Amino acid sequence: MALSVVLVDDHTMLRQALRRALEAEGIDVIGEAADGEEGVRIALALRPDVVLMDVSMPKVDGIDATRQLLAARSEMRVVMLTMHIDREVFDNALKAGAVGYVTKDSSVSEVAEAVRLAANGDRPMSPHLAEALLKEARRETDGIISTREEEVLQLVADGLGTNEIAERLYISHRTVKNHLASIYDKLNARDLTQAVLMAVKMGIVKLT
């Protein structure tokens, strides 16, 4: 049975083009809406597997519509569709309950894959957005983690213990502990594993 989708976007030509593209990918578009208010009403009536929701629309925007929709039916899977990459909008969309975020410059296959992932319980994100958020994270941490702290984190990622790191860097065991405490604080990490994983995602260290 094909996945069912409701499209909510105020641009008629884009909505029609997206319908054709998704249907060519084997996804059944069972409803369309031109604004958030109508989108909520149609989605609640048709109960699709996924709602593709534009962010900027008249009457009720996509974020408010998502919030209303999920307040009525929390099991609904909403993927936001937007023209621009905006961290604030992205954060607000997630807070509203959206499970995915796809930019309109994504390919048809990327949008279709986002729909499939959302329907399967995953949280799809446009590759363009993922790259932008990674760059932003790197900018935010630039200069925050010292060179010595980067060295400590890399050695931790390489599997060395505290005593081994102290010997390798010719510093005391206590100094290593102090560096780790500083790293936890700067990365807002609760433990060593989380600190390393965050550092890997930010490009600070590499797993070997």
N, C-alpha and C positions, 0 to 999 in steps of 0.2 A: 504494500500500500504506500502510495507516494506521500511525502511530507506535505503538510498543508501550511500555507502562509497567508497572512493578511498584510498588505502593503499600506503604509500610512505616510503620505508625502504630498505636499501641496503643489508640486510641479507635475502637471498631467503628462507631459511628454516623457519625462524621466520615469514616472510610475508605469506608463505603458511599455516603455522599452525594458524596464526591469522585469515586468510581468512576462514578456516574451522570452527574455533571457533565462529567467528561472524555470519557466515551463519547458524550455529546450533542454534544461539540465535535469528534467524529470521531477521538478518540484511543483506542486499544485497550488496556484494562487487562488484562494477561495473568496477573497474579498479585498476591496480597496477603499481608502478614505483620503480626503483632501485636507483634513485638519485633525488635531488631536482629539477634539470632542467627539467627532464622528468616528475616529479610529477606536476610541474606547468602546463606544456603543456597538460597533460592528464586531470587534474582537470578542466582546463578552457574549454576543449572540452566536458567533460562528465557532468559537473556541479552537483556533488553529494551533498547530504545534509550535509555531513561532510567529511573532509579530515583528516585522521590519519597520522601525519607527524613525522617521525623520526628526531631527532636533528642532529646527526652526520652522514653525508653522503658525498660521493665524489662529485666533480664538484661544486655543490651548496648545502650548508648545509640547514637544515630544517628551521632555523630562516630566512635566506635570501630568501628561497623559499616562506615562509609564507608572507614575506614582498612584494615580487613580485606578488604573487597570489592575495593578498588583494588590491594591487595597481590597479590591473586590474579588480577585482570584489570584492568590499568591503563587499558584503553580504555573502561571503564564510565563513563557520564555520570551523576553523582549531583547532584540538586538538593535542598538541605535545605529542610524545611518546619517552621516553628516558630511558636509562639504569641506569642513576645516578641522585640523587637528588643534584642539584647545584643551589644555590640561584641566582648567576649571570646569569646563563642560563635561569632560570625561569623568572627573571625580563626582560631579553632581548626578550624572547618569547612573553611575554605580551605586551611589547612595539611594537613588530612586528605586533601584532594584534591577536595572538592566543587566543581562548576563554577558553581553557582547557589545563591541563598538567597532563599526566598519566605516571607513571613509569612502566617499563617492567616486574617488579616483581608483578604487580597487577594481580588479578585473572581475568579470562575471563569475569565473570559477572560484575566486576568493570569496565573493558574496555568497555563492551557493554553498561553499564549504563552511562558511560561518553559520549558515542556516542549519546545516547538518550537524555541526558540532553543538550548537545551542540545543537542538532537539534531543541530542544524546546526553545532555547534562553537562557539557563542557562550557568554557567561557572564551569564545573566540575574540580575537583582537586583530585589527588590520595590521599587516606587516609594517605599513608606513607609520602607524601610531606607535607600535612597539619600538621601532627604531628611534622615533622622536623622543619617547619617554626614556629610553636608555641613554640617549645623548644628554637629556636634561639631568638625569641622575648623575651622570659623570661630571657635568658642570657643577652640580650642587656639592659634590664631594671633592672637587678639585681644590687642593690646598688644605682641605680639612684633615685628611689622613696624612700624617707626616711620612717622609721617606723611610724612616726607621720603622714606623708602624706598618707600612707596606711590606717591608722585609720580614717582620714578625709574622704577619698574616700569610705571606707566601710560604714561609717555612711550616706554618701550621697546616696549610693546604697540602704541603708536600709530605705530611705525616709525622713531623718531628714533635716531640714532647717539649715541655717547658725547659727541662734541664738541657736537652740537646740544643734548643734554640739559644740558650744562654751561652753554651760552649761555642756554638758556631759564630755568634755575633760578638763574643768576648765581653759579655755583659753579665750582670748578676741575675740570679733566679728572681729576686725581688723586682728588678728593673723590667724583666719580661712580664711579670704579673702586672706591673703598673701600666705597661704598654697595652696589654690586653684589656685592662679596665678602661683605659682611655678609648680604645677602639669600640668597646661595647657602648660606651656613652655616645660617641660621635655617630655611630651607625644605628643607634637605638636598638641594639641587638640584645636578646635575653641570654644568649649563651654562645659558646665558641662555634658550634655548628652553624647557627643562624648567621653569625658574623662572617664566616667563610663563604656561605652561600650568597649572601648579599654582596660581598666583595667580588665574587666571581661574576655575578650578574652585572655589576657596575664596571667590570673590566679592570678592577684594581689588581686582582691576582688571577692566575691561571691554574687549572687543575692539570697535573702531569700524569 
